[in-house]
Amino acid sequence: MIETLIGYWDAFRPALGSALLLVGAVLAVIGTVGVLRFPDFYTRLHAASVTDTASMTLAVVGMALLAPNFATVFKLIVVWLFLFLTGPTSSHALANAAHTAGLQPLIGRVGKEDGGDA
């Protein structure tokens, strides 16, 4: 019974890991589109930081499922922890620096006169 479950898991693991890598890559592309389309610094920074952390987490979990041994999984966990702690911290530092420098967010609807597409 246990051997059968392990056999199913070994057969299913590469497909799940590949799917998580694909979803992480798609999320990274969506974040890139958000960075290109959003109107001001703060919304662009938000799109970059949220999708960066989420896509990186999905990609690392996918790579961990495809990893051949525990040493590789441990290294991936260390890389994930580093990126998980430094990504949001750097985004916060950038937003704080922009706020301190006096950069104001755009409020309200963005039209053609404000540089938007509408």
MARTORMAR-707692 format. One line per 8 residues: number of its first residue (from 0); their letters; for each residue x, y, z of C-alpha. Coordinates in steps of 0.05 Angstrom, whole numbers, plus 5000, padded with zeros to 4 digits. Layout:
<pts>
NUM) a) X,Y,Z | ...
</pts>
This chain:
<pts>
0) mietligy) 5000,5000,5000 | 5054,5050,5020 | 5098,5029,4961 | 5039,5042,4914 | 5029,5112,4944 | 5103,5127,4937 | 5100,5103,4865 | 5041,5149,4850
8) wdafrpal) 5077,5207,4884 | 5140,5195,4844 | 5099,5194,4780 | 5059,5257,4798 | 5115,5299,4828 | 5148,5321,4762 | 5081,5343,4733 | 5064,5383,4796
16) gsalllvg) 5133,5414,4799 | 5129,5434,4726 | 5059,5463,4735 | 5082,5505,4794 | 5142,5530,4754 | 5095,5549,4697 | 5046,5585,4743 | 5104,5622,4775
24) avlavigt) 5130,5644,4707 | 5061,5667,4685 | 5053,5707,4749 | 5121,5739,4738 | 5099,5760,4668 | 5034,5788,4696 | 5074,5829,4746 | 5118,5855,4690
32) vgvlrfpd) 5057,5877,4651 | 5032,5912,4714 | 5098,5948,4721 | 5093,5972,4649 | 5020,5993,4651 | 5008,6023,4720 | 5010,6099,4722 | 5055,6117,4781
40) fytrlhaa) 5114,6094,4821 | 5075,6067,4881 | 5028,6023,4840 | 5085,5998,4798 | 5125,5981,4860 | 5066,5945,4890 | 5056,5903,4826 | 5129,5886,4824
48) svtdtasm) 5137,5867,4897 | 5074,5825,4906 | 5081,5785,4842 | 5156,5778,4852 | 5148,5746,4920 | 5090,5701,4898 | 5122,5679,4833 | 5188,5665,4867
56) tlavvgma) 5154,5623,4920 | 5117,5582,4868 | 5180,5572,4827 | 5221,5551,4887 | 5168,5501,4909 | 5165,5474,4837 | 5241,5467,4835 | 5241,5433,4903
64) llapnfat) 5192,5381,4876 | 5238,5369,4818 | 5302,5367,4860 | 5340,5301,4861 | 5361,5303,4935 | 5349,5337,5001 | 5413,5378,4997 | 5386,5414,4936
72) vfklivvw) 5319,5425,4971 | 5355,5454,5031 | 5393,5502,4986 | 5328,5523,4952 | 5297,5536,5020 | 5356,5580,5039 | 5350,5619,4974 | 5274,5625,4984
80) lflfltgp) 5283,5651,5055 | 5334,5703,5031 | 5289,5727,4975 | 5227,5725,5018 | 5259,5770,5069 | 5296,5818,5024 | 5244,5829,4969 | 5190,5862,5012
88) tsshalan) 5242,5897,5054 | 5273,5930,4992 | 5205,5949,4965 | 5188,5982,5032 | 5254,6019,5032 | 5242,6044,4961 | 5171,6067,4978 | 5195,6101,5041
96) aahtaglq) 5251,6137,5004 | 5202,6160,4950 | 5154,6185,5003 | 5210,6220,5041 | 5233,6253,4976 | 5163,6281,4966 | 5137,6237,4910 | 5062,6238,4913
104) pligrvgk) 5018,6182,4888 | 4967,6195,4832 | 4898,6201,4862 | 4834,6192,4822 | 4823,6172,4750 | 4881,6174,4703 | 4864,6203,4635 | 4901,6225,4573
112) edggda) 4921,6290,4605 | 4955,6251,4661 | 4992,6204,4615 | 4941,6147,4614 | 4907,6111,4557 | 4835,6130,4574
</pts>
